[in-house]
Amino acid sequence: MEKYAWKARLLEGKRDEYIRRHDEIWAEMKETLTNAGIRNYSIWLCDNELFGYYECELGVAYALETQNNSPAVARWNEYMRDVMLMEPDPVTGAQPRLEKVFEFR
């Protein structure tokens, strides 16, 4: 199973709103993530820095393509624009992928 990690930054004073929106994530977003083969998705916060991680059951390319072609994801990204700053990857349109440099199993 391929893994994907990304980072972003919260806008000042938006921590509680960011958490609230994820506590109330739309059913259609959950369905899109499931259909993309995304499993074990978690988002971590340190000060205003966000770190996201998920596993791609059907591969990273499929997960990115499914998200990039999803109207729900497009609406979610617009909805989140006022609470976070994320520079999408110009090639995939997805979150900026982090490079894995170490893994311990």
C-alpha positions in Angstrom: 0.0 0.0 0.0 1.4 3.4 -1.0 1.6 6.2 1.6 1.0 9.9 1.1 1.9 12.8 3.4 1.2 16.5 3.0 1.6 19.8 4.8 -0.2 23.1 5.0 -0.6 26.0 7.4 -3.6 27.3 9.3 -4.3 31.0 9.1 -3.9 32.9 12.4 -6.8 32.3 14.8 -8.5 29.6 12.7 -7.5 26.5 14.7 -10.9 26.0 16.3 -12.8 26.6 13.1 -10.6 24.1 11.2 -11.2 21.4 13.8 -15.0 22.2 13.8 -15.2 21.8 10.1 -13.4 18.4 10.2 -15.6 17.3 13.1 -18.5 17.9 10.7 -16.9 16.6 7.5 -19.4 16.1 4.7 -20.7 12.6 3.9 -19.8 13.2 0.2 -16.2 14.0 1.2 -16.0 10.7 3.2 -17.5 8.9 0.2 -14.9 10.5 -2.2 -12.0 9.5 0.1 -13.3 6.0 0.3 -13.8 5.7 -3.4 -10.3 7.1 -3.9 -9.0 4.1 -1.9 -7.8 6.3 0.9 -7.5 4.6 4.3 -6.0 5.4 7.7 -6.2 9.2 7.1 -5.1 11.5 9.9 -4.3 15.1 10.2 -1.9 16.5 12.9 -1.4 20.0 14.1 1.6 21.8 15.7 1.1 25.5 16.3 -0.3 26.6 12.9 1.4 23.8 10.9 -0.7 20.9 9.6 0.6 17.5 8.7 -1.7 15.0 6.9 -1.0 11.3 6.3 -3.0 8.6 4.5 -2.6 5.2 2.9 -3.6 4.6 -0.7 -5.2 1.2 -1.1 -5.5 1.7 -4.9 -2.2 3.6 -5.3 -1.3 7.3 -5.0 -1.9 8.1 -8.6 -5.5 6.8 -8.4 -6.2 8.6 -5.1 -4.9 11.9 -6.5 -6.8 11.6 -9.8 -10.0 10.7 -8.0 -9.7 13.7 -5.6 -8.7 16.0 -8.4 -11.8 15.1 -10.5 -14.2 15.3 -7.5 -16.7 18.2 -7.3 -17.0 17.5 -3.6 -13.2 18.0 -3.1 -13.3 21.2 -5.2 -16.1 22.5 -3.0 -14.3 21.4 0.2 -11.0 23.1 -0.9 -13.0 26.3 -1.5 -14.7 26.0 1.9 -11.4 25.6 3.6 -9.7 28.5 1.9 -10.5 31.0 4.6 -9.0 28.9 7.4 -5.8 27.4 5.8 -3.1 28.0 3.3 -2.2 25.1 1.0 -0.3 25.5 -2.2 -1.5 22.7 -4.4 0.9 20.7 -6.5 0.8 22.3 -10.0 0.9 18.8 -11.7 -1.7 16.9 -9.6 -3.7 19.7 -8.1 -3.5 17.8 -4.8 -1.8 18.6 -1.5 1.9 19.1 -1.7 3.4 15.7 -1.2 6.2 15.3 1.3 9.2 13.1 0.6 9.6 10.1 2.9 13.2 9.9 4.2 12.8 7.4 7.0 10.5 4.6 8.0 10.7 2.2 11.0 8.5 -0.9 11.0 
